[in-house]
Amino acid sequence: MNKNEVMDALYQFGNEGTKSIYINHGAKEPFFGVKVGDLKKLQKKIKVNHQLALELYATGNSDAMYLAGMIADPKVITKEQLQDWVKNAYWYMLSDYTVSSVAAASPHAWEIGLEWITSSEEFICSAGWNTLAGYISIKTDEDIDLEKVASLMEQIGEDIHTSQNRVRYSKNGFVIAVGSYILPLSDSALEVGRKIGKVSVNMGKTSCKVPLAEEYITKVRTMDRVGKKKKSTRC
């Protein structure tokens, strides 16, 4: 499929009910309101097509941008392309899922994640924390700078409640990721989760809730799944 064919397909899959839900979550025009399940149908048909992914992301259409992340090739995406993507990720579904999932599986994951978390731009900073969380979920502990991860958690324990709205959510998620995927730091993550407690995030006109890090990590530990890595950062 080429770009025009994909855009036509997205238009056909568009749903007003889904569109309203996405608007409540922060999406803005232009987009059609395509369910993720329908995007997966296109993903299955297209498979991996990095050039098409770049073309779709450049349309500025949220549905096309989300699909772009599903068909992009993290192995070949450049740092410059990732910088362009994160700069244009105007709501959290793009910054925290589309961009970060591709970035986390790319050769630039650790470097670019650490760079993004220093940004004053809310969605770039949020994407950075999600990129780092995704990175540690798929990499062996031997490949991870555990000392740096520990220092980042210490930082979160001190400043999460004064961080920007979506950044608070992503920092909380980072603590959960550490507690779930890095066995040597799971105890420390549990302590940080206990320290930060309930994290308040404005989720817009939605019923979404912020998971309690301590509770989530405890559940993973109870299931004896701490340290079990994921195969991919993308669902």
PEQUIRA-V342948 format. One line per field, one symbol per residue. ss: DSSP state (A for helix, B for strand, O for the rest). phi: phi as a letter, one per 40 degrees, with the letter a starting at -180 (. if undefined). A space follows every 10 residues. Layout:
ss = ???
phi = ???
This chain:
ss = OOAAAAAAAA AAAOOAAAAA AAAAAOOOOO OOOOOAAAAA AAAAAAOOOA AAAAAAAOOO OAAAAAAAAA AOOOOOOOAA AAAAAAAOOO OAAAAAAAAA AAAAOOOOAA AAAAAAOOOO OAAAAAAAAA AAAAAAAAOO AAAOOAAAAA AAAAAAAAAA AAOOAAAAAA AAAAAAAAAA AOAAAAAAAA AAAAAAOOOO OOOOOOOOOO OOAAAAAAAA AAOOOOOOOO OOOOO
phi = .cdccccccc cccdbccccc ccccchcbcc abgccddccc ccdcccgbac ccdccccccg cdcccccdcc bcbdcbcccc cccccccbcc acccccbccc ccccccccdc cccccccccc cdcccccccc cccccccbcc dccbccccdc ccccccccbd cbccdccccc cccccccccc bbdcbccccc ccccccgcbc bccgcbbcbc ccddcccdcc cccfbcgccc cacbc
